[in-house]
């Protein structure tokens, strides 16, 4: 009995391709299952909202936080004179 390695290699390659296809199908099935679960949860929420005895819960707002006062620069000349910092303007002489 003679072994034909070319045919054996083709069988192995087709088995590897089938395993890859099976893995892709498993991933797709997991994605579809999670999407269906999310859809089922959303439908449950909609049933609750559309129920006759539904009462919306009031939203809680955070209390407003006051801003910290700006720190004053003690030795800065620009705060005394009111001039903006930067390059001085060129004067035409």
Jmol script that loads the backbone (N, CA, C; Angstrom):
load data "model"
ATOM      1  N   UNK A   1       0.840  -1.167   0.000  1.00  0.00           N
ATOM      2  CA  UNK A   1       0.000   0.000   0.000  1.00  0.00           C
ATOM      3  C   UNK A   1       0.896   1.244   0.000  1.00  0.00           C
ATOM      4  N   UNK A   2       0.703   2.077  -0.954  1.00  0.00           N
ATOM      5  CA  UNK A   2       1.523   3.276  -1.105  1.00  0.00           C
ATOM      6  C   UNK A   2       0.762   4.472  -0.539  1.00  0.00           C
ATOM      7  N   UNK A   3       1.463   5.307   0.204  1.00  0.00           N
ATOM      8  CA  UNK A   3       0.863   6.514   0.775  1.00  0.00           C
ATOM      9  C   UNK A   3       1.098   7.681  -0.171  1.00  0.00           C
ATOM     10  N   UNK A   4       0.032   8.390  -0.433  1.00  0.00           N
ATOM     11  CA  UNK A   4       0.133   9.575  -1.267  1.00  0.00           C
ATOM     12  C   UNK A   4       0.100  10.802  -0.345  1.00  0.00           C
ATOM     13  N   UNK A   5       1.255  11.416  -0.173  1.00  0.00           N
ATOM     14  CA  UNK A   5       1.365  12.520   0.766  1.00  0.00           C
ATOM     15  C   UNK A   5       0.628  13.769   0.283  1.00  0.00           C
ATOM     16  N   UNK A   6       0.473  13.917  -1.023  1.00  0.00           N
ATOM     17  CA  UNK A   6      -0.265  15.073  -1.528  1.00  0.00           C
ATOM     18  C   UNK A   6      -1.730  15.014  -1.097  1.00  0.00           C
ATOM     19  N   UNK A   7      -2.332  13.859  -1.188  1.00  0.00           N
ATOM     20  CA  UNK A   7      -3.730  13.705  -0.769  1.00  0.00           C
ATOM     21  C   UNK A   7      -3.858  13.869   0.748  1.00  0.00           C
ATOM     22  N   UNK A   8      -2.886  13.317   1.481  1.00  0.00           N
ATOM     23  CA  UNK A   8      -2.898  13.458   2.931  1.00  0.00           C
ATOM     24  C   UNK A   8      -2.782  14.927   3.329  1.00  0.00           C
ATOM     25  N   UNK A   9      -1.929  15.689   2.639  1.00  0.00           N
ATOM     26  CA  UNK A   9      -1.765  17.104   2.927  1.00  0.00           C
ATOM     27  C   UNK A   9      -3.058  17.861   2.616  1.00  0.00           C
ATOM     28  N   UNK A  10      -3.756  17.524   1.551  1.00  0.00           N
ATOM     29  CA  UNK A  10      -5.026  18.172   1.205  1.00  0.00           C
ATOM     30  C   UNK A  10      -6.076  17.909   2.284  1.00  0.00           C
ATOM     31  N   UNK A  11      -6.104  16.676   2.800  1.00  0.00           N
ATOM     32  CA  UNK A  11      -7.063  16.334   3.859  1.00  0.00           C
ATOM     33  C   UNK A  11      -6.771  17.146   5.116  1.00  0.00           C
ATOM     34  N   UNK A  12      -5.496  17.272   5.474  1.00  0.00           N
ATOM     35  CA  UNK A  12      -5.117  18.038   6.657  1.00  0.00           C
ATOM     36  C   UNK A  12      -5.465  19.514   6.476  1.00  0.00           C
ATOM     37  N   UNK A  13      -5.198  20.085   5.309  1.00  0.00           N
ATOM     38  CA  UNK A  13      -5.509  21.489   5.049  1.00  0.00           C
ATOM     39  C   UNK A  13      -7.014  21.749   5.100  1.00  0.00           C
ATOM     40  N   UNK A  14      -7.795  20.835   4.542  1.00  0.00           N
ATOM     41  CA  UNK A  14      -9.252  21.023   4.577  1.00  0.00           C
ATOM     42  C   UNK A  14      -9.774  20.913   6.003  1.00  0.00           C
ATOM     43  N   UNK A  15      -9.166  20.067   6.822  1.00  0.00           N
ATOM     44  CA  UNK A  15      -9.568  19.967   8.224  1.00  0.00           C
ATOM     45  C   UNK A  15      -9.219  21.256   8.977  1.00  0.00           C
ATOM     46  N   UNK A  16      -8.058  21.838   8.680  1.00  0.00           N
ATOM     47  CA  UNK A  16      -7.668  23.091   9.322  1.00  0.00           C
ATOM     48  C   UNK A  16      -8.606  24.218   8.915  1.00  0.00           C
ATOM     49  N   UNK A  17      -8.992  24.250   7.651  1.00  0.00           N
ATOM     50  CA  UNK A  17      -9.924  25.272   7.182  1.00  0.00           C
ATOM     51  C   UNK A  17     -11.281  25.099   7.850  1.00  0.00           C
ATOM     52  N   UNK A  18     -11.706  23.849   8.031  1.00  0.00           N
ATOM     53  CA  UNK A  18     -12.986  23.591   8.697  1.00  0.00           C
ATOM     54  C   UNK A  18     -12.926  24.051  10.149  1.00  0.00           C
ATOM     55  N   UNK A  19     -11.793  23.846  10.810  1.00  0.00           N
ATOM     56  CA  UNK A  19     -11.638  24.321  12.190  1.00  0.00           C
ATOM     57  C   UNK A  19     -11.678  25.849  12.254  1.00  0.00           C
ATOM     58  N   UNK A  20     -11.063  26.506  11.269  1.00  0.00           N
ATOM     59  CA  UNK A  20     -11.078  27.966  11.239  1.00  0.00           C
ATOM     60  C   UNK A  20     -12.494  28.480  11.014  1.00  0.00           C
ATOM     61  N   UNK A  21     -13.227  27.824  10.125  1.00  0.00           N
ATOM     62  CA  UNK A  21     -14.609  28.222   9.862  1.00  0.00           C
ATOM     63  C   UNK A  21     -15.457  28.013  11.112  1.00  0.00           C
ATOM     64  N   UNK A  22     -15.222  26.897  11.794  1.00  0.00           N
ATOM     65  CA  UNK A  22     -15.970  26.619  13.016  1.00  0.00           C
ATOM     66  C   UNK A  22     -15.684  27.677  14.085  1.00  0.00           C
ATOM     67  N   UNK A  23     -14.438  28.088  14.219  1.00  0.00           N
ATOM     68  CA  UNK A  23     -14.079  29.123  15.197  1.00  0.00           C
ATOM     69  C   UNK A  23     -14.741  30.450  14.828  1.00  0.00           C
ATOM     70  N   UNK A  24     -14.760  30.778  13.532  1.00  0.00           N
ATOM     71  CA  UNK A  24     -15.428  32.017  13.097  1.00  0.00           C
ATOM     72  C   UNK A  24     -16.916  31.955  13.398  1.00  0.00           C
ATOM     73  N   UNK A  25     -17.523  30.815  13.179  1.00  0.00           N
ATOM     74  CA  UNK A  25     -18.951  30.658  13.460  1.00  0.00           C
ATOM     75  C   UNK A  25     -19.232  30.782  14.956  1.00  0.00           C
ATOM     76  N   UNK A  26     -18.357  30.246  15.784  1.00  0.00           N
ATOM     77  CA  UNK A  26     -18.540  30.362  17.238  1.00  0.00           C
ATOM     78  C   UNK A  26     -18.477  31.826  17.670  1.00  0.00           C
ATOM     79  N   UNK A  27     -17.501  32.588  17.118  1.00  0.00           N
ATOM     80  CA  UNK A  27     -17.391  34.015  17.457  1.00  0.00           C
ATOM     81  C   UNK A  27     -18.642  34.769  17.018  1.00  0.00           C
ATOM     82  N   UNK A  28     -19.120  34.475  15.823  1.00  0.00           N
ATOM     83  CA  UNK A  28     -20.322  35.150  15.327  1.00  0.00           C
ATOM     84  C   UNK A  28     -21.525  34.803  16.188  1.00  0.00           C
ATOM     85  N   UNK A  29     -21.620  33.550  16.601  1.00  0.00           N
ATOM     86  CA  UNK A  29     -22.734  33.129  17.447  1.00  0.00           C
ATOM     87  C   UNK A  29     -22.696  33.837  18.795  1.00  0.00           C
ATOM     88  N   UNK A  30     -21.516  34.014  19.361  1.00  0.00           N
ATOM     89  CA  UNK A  30     -21.396  34.738  20.634  1.00  0.00           C
ATOM     90  C   UNK A  30     -21.841  36.189  20.474  1.00  0.00           C
ATOM     91  N   UNK A  31     -21.458  36.822  19.361  1.00  0.00           N
ATOM     92  CA  UNK A  31     -21.858  38.208  19.130  1.00  0.00           C
ATOM     93  C   UNK A  31     -23.365  38.318  18.973  1.00  0.00           C
ATOM     94  N   UNK A  32     -23.953  37.400  18.237  1.00  0.00           N
ATOM     95  CA  UNK A  32     -25.400  37.422  18.032  1.00  0.00           C
ATOM     96  C   UNK A  32     -26.121  37.170  19.349  1.00  0.00           C
ATOM     97  N   UNK A  33     -25.611  36.249  20.152  1.00  0.00           N
ATOM     98  CA  UNK A  33     -26.231  35.945  21.438  1.00  0.00           C
ATOM     99  C   UNK A  33     -26.189  37.161  22.361  1.00  0.00           C
ATOM    100  N   UNK A  34     -25.048  37.860  22.409  1.00  0.00           N
ATOM    101  CA  UNK A  34     -24.959  39.038  23.267  1.00  0.00           C
ATOM    102  C   UNK A  34     -25.867  40.159  22.748  1.00  0.00           C
ATOM    103  N   UNK A  35     -25.983  40.283  21.437  1.00  0.00           N
ATOM    104  CA  UNK A  35     -26.883  41.300  20.882  1.00  0.00           C
ATOM    105  C   UNK A  35     -28.332  40.977  21.208  1.00  0.00           C
ATOM    106  N   UNK A  36     -28.700  39.710  21.140  1.00  0.00           N
ATOM    107  CA  UNK A  36     -30.063  39.308  21.482  1.00  0.00           C
ATOM    108  C   UNK A  36     -30.346  39.526  22.966  1.00  0.00           C
ATOM    109  N   UNK A  37     -29.367  39.266  23.817  1.00  0.00           N
ATOM    110  CA  UNK A  37     -29.541  39.520  25.252  1.00  0.00           C
ATOM    111  C   UNK A  37     -29.763  41.005  25.518  1.00  0.00           C
ATOM    112  N   UNK A  38     -28.988  41.853  24.836  1.00  0.00           N
ATOM    113  CA  UNK A  38     -29.153  43.294  25.008  1.00  0.00           C
ATOM    114  C   UNK A  38     -30.525  43.738  24.510  1.00  0.00           C
ATOM    115  N   UNK A  39     -30.958  43.175  23.397  1.00  0.00           N
ATOM    116  CA  UNK A  39     -32.266  43.509  22.857  1.00  0.00           C
ATOM    117  C   UNK A  39     -33.374  43.070  23.806  1.00  0.00           C
ATOM    118  N   UNK A  40     -33.220  41.898  24.396  1.00  0.00           N
ATOM    119  CA  UNK A  40     -34.213  41.398  25.346  1.00  0.00           C
ATOM    120  C   UNK A  40     -34.295  42.313  26.569  1.00  0.00           C
ATOM    121  N   UNK A  41     -33.135  42.774  27.051  1.00  0.00           N
ATOM    122  CA  UNK A  41     -33.126  43.710  28.174  1.00  0.00           C
ATOM    123  C   UNK A  41     -33.787  45.025  27.822  1.00  0.00           C
ATOM    124  N   UNK A  42     -33.525  45.520  26.596  1.00  0.00           N
ATOM    125  CA  UNK A  42     -34.143  46.772  26.166  1.00  0.00           C
ATOM    126  C   UNK A  42     -35.655  46.607  26.040  1.00  0.00           C
ATOM    127  N   UNK A  43     -36.112  45.468  25.567  1.00  0.00           N
ATOM    128  CA  UNK A  43     -37.553  45.221  25.471  1.00  0.00           C
ATOM    129  C   UNK A  43     -38.192  45.178  26.856  1.00  0.00           C
ATOM    130  N   UNK A  44     -37.502  44.588  27.821  1.00  0.00           N
ATOM    131  CA  UNK A  44     -38.005  44.572  29.197  1.00  0.00           C
ATOM    132  C   UNK A  44     -38.123  45.979  29.758  1.00  0.00           C
ATOM    133  N   UNK A  45     -37.114  46.816  29.477  1.00  0.00           N
ATOM    134  CA  UNK A  45     -37.167  48.204  29.936  1.00  0.00           C
ATOM    135  C   UNK A  45     -38.330  48.951  29.281  1.00  0.00           C
ATOM    136  N   UNK A  46     -38.544  48.712  28.006  1.00  0.00           N
ATOM    137  CA  UNK A  46     -39.651  49.380  27.310  1.00  0.00           C
ATOM    138  C   UNK A  46     -41.005  48.935  27.872  1.00  0.00           C
ATOM    139  N   UNK A  47     -41.121  47.678  28.212  1.00  0.00           N
ATOM    140  CA  UNK A  47     -42.371  47.205  28.811  1.00  0.00           C
ATOM    141  C   UNK A  47     -42.628  47.922  30.135  1.00  0.00           C
ATOM    142  N   UNK A  48     -41.565  48.104  30.914  1.00  0.00           N
ATOM    143  CA  UNK A  48     -41.718  48.810  32.191  1.00  0.00           C
ATOM    144  C   UNK A  48     -42.126  50.266  31.974  1.00  0.00           C
ATOM    145  N   UNK A  49     -41.514  50.926  30.997  1.00  0.00           N
ATOM    146  CA  UNK A  49     -41.814  52.333  30.742  1.00  0.00           C
ATOM    147  C   UNK A  49     -43.236  52.492  30.205  1.00  0.00           C
ATOM    148  N   UNK A  50     -43.661  51.590  29.361  1.00  0.00           N
ATOM    149  CA  UNK A  50     -44.985  51.700  28.749  1.00  0.00           C
ATOM    150  C   UNK A  50     -46.107  51.170  29.640  1.00  0.00           C
ATOM    151  N   UNK A  51     -45.768  50.639  30.804  1.00  0.00           N
ATOM    152  CA  UNK A  51     -46.799  50.122  31.703  1.00  0.00           C
ATOM    153  C   UNK A  51     -47.650  51.277  32.223  1.00  0.00           C
ATOM    154  N   UNK A  52     -48.903  50.975  32.539  1.00  0.00           N
ATOM    155  CA  UNK A  52     -49.836  52.011  33.003  1.00  0.00           C
ATOM    156  C   UNK A  52     -49.440  52.574  34.368  1.00  0.00           C
ATOM    157  N   UNK A  53     -48.820  51.776  35.208  1.00  0.00           N
ATOM    158  CA  UNK A  53     -48.474  52.228  36.556  1.00  0.00           C
ATOM    159  C   UNK A  53     -47.040  52.761  36.658  1.00  0.00           C
ATOM    160  N   UNK A  54     -46.421  53.079  35.538  1.00  0.00           N
ATOM    161  CA  UNK A  54     -45.036  53.578  35.543  1.00  0.00           C
ATOM    162  C   UNK A  54     -44.986  55.014  36.043  1.00  0.00           C
ATOM    163  N   UNK A  55     -44.054  55.274  36.951  1.00  0.00           N
ATOM    164  CA  UNK A  55     -43.818  56.618  37.448  1.00  0.00           C
ATOM    165  C   UNK A  55     -42.324  56.887  37.291  1.00  0.00           C
ATOM    166  N   UNK A  56     -42.004  57.943  36.571  1.00  0.00           N
ATOM    167  CA  UNK A  56     -40.599  58.268  36.340  1.00  0.00           C
ATOM    168  C   UNK A  56     -39.954  58.749  37.630  1.00  0.00           C
ATOM    169  N   UNK A  57     -38.732  58.337  37.855  1.00  0.00           N
ATOM    170  CA  UNK A  57     -38.009  58.782  39.046  1.00  0.00           C
ATOM    171  C   UNK A  57     -37.377  60.126  38.756  1.00  0.00           C
ATOM    172  N   UNK A  58     -37.486  61.067  39.669  1.00  0.00           N
ATOM    173  CA  UNK A  58     -36.883  62.388  39.427  1.00  0.00           C
ATOM    174  C   UNK A  58     -35.362  62.277  39.433  1.00  0.00           C
ATOM    175  N   UNK A  59     -34.738  63.062  38.564  1.00  0.00           N
ATOM    176  CA  UNK A  59     -33.283  63.031  38.470  1.00  0.00           C
ATOM    177  C   UNK A  59     -32.681  63.860  39.592  1.00  0.00           C
ATOM    178  N   UNK A  60     -31.618  63.339  40.163  1.00  0.00           N
ATOM    179  CA  UNK A  60     -30.902  64.033  41.228  1.00  0.00           C
ATOM    180  C   UNK A  60     -29.792  64.859  40.595  1.00  0.00           C
ATOM    181  N   UNK A  61     -29.761  66.143  40.919  1.00  0.00           N
ATOM    182  CA  UNK A  61     -28.700  66.998  40.411  1.00  0.00           C
ATOM    183  C   UNK A  61     -27.648  67.195  41.480  1.00  0.00           C
ATOM    184  N   UNK A  62     -26.420  67.243  41.050  1.00  0.00           N
ATOM    185  CA  UNK A  62     -25.333  67.509  41.982  1.00  0.00           C
ATOM    186  C   UNK A  62     -25.389  68.970  42.406  1.00  0.00           C
ATOM    187  N   UNK A  63     -25.045  69.260  43.656  1.00  0.00           N
ATOM    188  CA  UNK A  63     -25.017  70.667  44.066  1.00  0.00           C
ATOM    189  C   UNK A  63     -23.886  71.390  43.335  1.00  0.00           C
ATOM    190  N   UNK A  64     -24.140  72.646  43.030  1.00  0.00           N
ATOM    191  CA  UNK A  64     -23.162  73.429  42.290  1.00  0.00           C
ATOM    192  C   UNK A  64     -21.968  73.763  43.173  1.00  0.00           C
ATOM    193  N   UNK A  65     -20.788  73.572  42.625  1.00  0.00           N
ATOM    194  CA  UNK A  65     -19.564  73.859  43.368  1.00  0.00           C
ATOM    195  C   UNK A  65     -19.074  75.244  42.969  1.00  0.00           C
ATOM    196  N   UNK A  66     -18.739  76.054  43.957  1.00  0.00           N
ATOM    197  CA  UNK A  66     -18.226  77.380  43.683  1.00  0.00           C
ATOM    198  C   UNK A  66     -16.794  77.294  43.192  1.00  0.00           C
ATOM    199  N   UNK A  67     -16.457  78.205  42.287  1.00  0.00           N
ATOM    200  CA  UNK A  67     -15.090  78.231  41.777  1.00  0.00           C
ATOM    201  C   UNK A  67     -14.161  78.821  42.822  1.00  0.00           C
ATOM    202  N   UNK A  68     -12.937  78.353  42.812  1.00  0.00           N
ATOM    203  CA  UNK A  68     -11.928  78.887  43.726  1.00  0.00           C
ATOM    204  C   UNK A  68     -11.522  80.271  43.241  1.00  0.00           C
ATOM    205  N   UNK A  69     -11.284  81.202  44.164  1.00  0.00           N
ATOM    206  CA  UNK A  69     -10.858  82.548  43.727  1.00  0.00           C
ATOM    207  C   UNK A  69      -9.500  82.471  43.045  1.00  0.00           C
ATOM    208  N   UNK A  70      -9.296  83.365  42.085  1.00  0.00           N
ATOM    209  CA  UNK A  70      -8.026  83.372  41.354  1.00  0.00           C
ATOM    210  C   UNK A  70      -6.900  83.817  42.281  1.00  0.00           C
ATOM    211  N   UNK A  71      -5.778  83.175  42.149  1.00  0.00           N
ATOM    212  CA  UNK A  71      -4.613  83.535  42.960  1.00  0.00           C
ATOM    213  C   UNK A  71      -4.022  84.832  42.423  1.00  0.00           C
ATOM    214  N   UNK A  72      -3.746  85.762  43.331  1.00  0.00           N
ATOM    215  CA  UNK A  72      -3.192  87.039  42.923  1.00  0.00           C
ATOM    216  C   UNK A  72      -1.674  86.978  42.972  1.00  0.00           C
ATOM    217  N   UNK A  73      -1.058  87.538  41.949  1.00  0.00           N
ATOM    218  CA  UNK A  73       0.405  87.552  41.885  1.00  0.00           C
ATOM    219  C   UNK A  73       0.894  88.788  42.633  1.00  0.00           C
ATOM    220  N   UNK A  74       1.673  88.584  43.700  1.00  0.00           N
ATOM    221  CA  UNK A  74       2.104  89.691  44.557  1.00  0.00           C
ATOM    222  C   UNK A  74       3.127  90.582  43.861  1.00  0.00           C
ATOM    223  N   UNK A  75       4.107  90.024  43.190  1.00  0.00           N
ATOM    224  CA  UNK A  75       5.180  90.828  42.623  1.00  0.00           C
ATOM    225  C   UNK A  75       5.061  91.033  41.132  1.00  0.00           C
ATOM    226  N   UNK A  76       3.942  90.771  40.536  1.00  0.00           N
ATOM    227  CA  UNK A  76       3.804  90.874  39.085  1.00  0.00           C
ATOM    228  C   UNK A  76       3.422  92.297  38.707  1.00  0.00           C
ATOM    229  N   UNK A  77       4.204  92.931  37.844  1.00  0.00           N
ATOM    230  CA  UNK A  77       3.953  94.316  37.448  1.00  0.00           C
ATOM    231  C   UNK A  77       2.737  94.430  36.548  1.00  0.00           C
ATOM    232  N   UNK A  78       2.426  93.387  35.822  1.00  0.00           N
ATOM    233  CA  UNK A  78       1.303  93.468  34.895  1.00  0.00           C
ATOM    234  C   UNK A  78      -0.022  93.596  35.640  1.00  0.00           C
ATOM    235  N   UNK A  79      -0.109  93.048  36.863  1.00  0.00           N
ATOM    236  CA  UNK A  79      -1.343  93.178  37.622  1.00  0.00           C
ATOM    237  C   UNK A  79      -1.511  94.592  38.157  1.00  0.00           C
ATOM    238  N   UNK A  80      -0.392  95.292  38.396  1.00  0.00           N
ATOM    239  CA  UNK A  80      -0.450  96.650  38.916  1.00  0.00           C
ATOM    240  C   UNK A  80      -0.776  97.633  37.805  1.00  0.00           C
ATOM    241  N   UNK A  81      -0.109  97.511  36.651  1.00  0.00           N
ATOM    242  CA  UNK A  81      -0.277  98.468  35.564  1.00  0.00           C
ATOM    243  C   UNK A  81      -1.443  98.110  34.657  1.00  0.00           C
ATOM    244  N   UNK A  82      -1.887  96.883  34.672  1.00  0.00           N
ATOM    245  CA  UNK A  82      -2.986  96.477  33.819  1.00  0.00           C
ATOM    246  C   UNK A  82      -2.545  96.090  32.423  1.00  0.00           C
ATOM    247  N   UNK A  83      -1.238  96.042  32.179  1.00  0.00           N
ATOM    248  CA  UNK A  83      -0.740  95.677  30.862  1.00  0.00           C
ATOM    249  C   UNK A  83      -0.693  94.163  30.732  1.00  0.00           C
ATOM    250  N   UNK A  84      -0.894  93.711  29.516  1.00  0.00           N
ATOM    251  CA  UNK A  84      -0.816  92.286  29.250  1.00  0.00           C
ATOM    252  C   UNK A  84       0.640  91.876  29.078  1.00  0.00           C
ATOM    253  N   UNK A  85       0.995  90.675  29.528  1.00  0.00           N
ATOM    254  CA  UNK A  85       2.380  90.234  29.344  1.00  0.00           C
ATOM    255  C   UNK A  85       2.643  89.909  27.879  1.00  0.00           C
ATOM    256  N   UNK A  86       3.873  90.082  27.462  1.00  0.00           N
ATOM    257  CA  UNK A  86       4.246  89.744  26.089  1.00  0.00           C
ATOM    258  C   UNK A  86       5.298  90.695  25.571  1.00  0.00           C
ATOM    259  N   UNK A  87       5.558  90.611  24.291  1.00  0.00           N
ATOM    260  CA  UNK A  87       6.577  91.436  23.657  1.00  0.00           C
ATOM    261  C   UNK A  87       6.048  92.869  23.535  1.00  0.00           C
ATOM    262  N   UNK A  88       6.865  93.852  23.871  1.00  0.00           N
ATOM    263  CA  UNK A  88       6.398  95.248  23.746  1.00  0.00           C
ATOM    264  C   UNK A  88       6.255  95.636  22.270  1.00  0.00           C
ATOM    265  N   UNK A  89       5.335  96.560  22.037  1.00  0.00           N
ATOM    266  CA  UNK A  89       5.110  97.026  20.669  1.00  0.00           C
ATOM    267  C   UNK A  89       6.303  97.835  20.197  1.00  0.00           C
ATOM    268  N   UNK A  90       6.571  97.736  18.895  1.00  0.00           N
ATOM    269  CA  UNK A  90       7.664  98.514  18.317  1.00  0.00           C
ATOM    270  C   UNK A  90       7.178  99.953  18.124  1.00  0.00           C
ATOM    271  N   UNK A  91       8.017 100.854  18.504  1.00  0.00           N
ATOM    272  CA  UNK A  91       7.649 102.254  18.330  1.00  0.00           C
ATOM    273  C   UNK A  91       8.369 102.811  17.102  1.00  0.00           C
ATOM    274  N   UNK A  92       7.716 103.669  16.351  1.00  0.00           N
ATOM    275  CA  UNK A  92       8.328 104.257  15.150  1.00  0.00           C
ATOM    276  C   UNK A  92       9.176 105.430  15.573  1.00  0.00           C
ATOM    277  N   UNK A  93      10.475 105.308  15.493  1.00  0.00           N
ATOM    278  CA  UNK A  93      11.386 106.383  15.890  1.00  0.00           C
ATOM    279  C   UNK A  93      12.123 106.906  14.729  1.00  0.00           C
TER     280      UNK A  93
END
end "model"
wireframe off; spacefill off
backbone 0.3
color backbone group
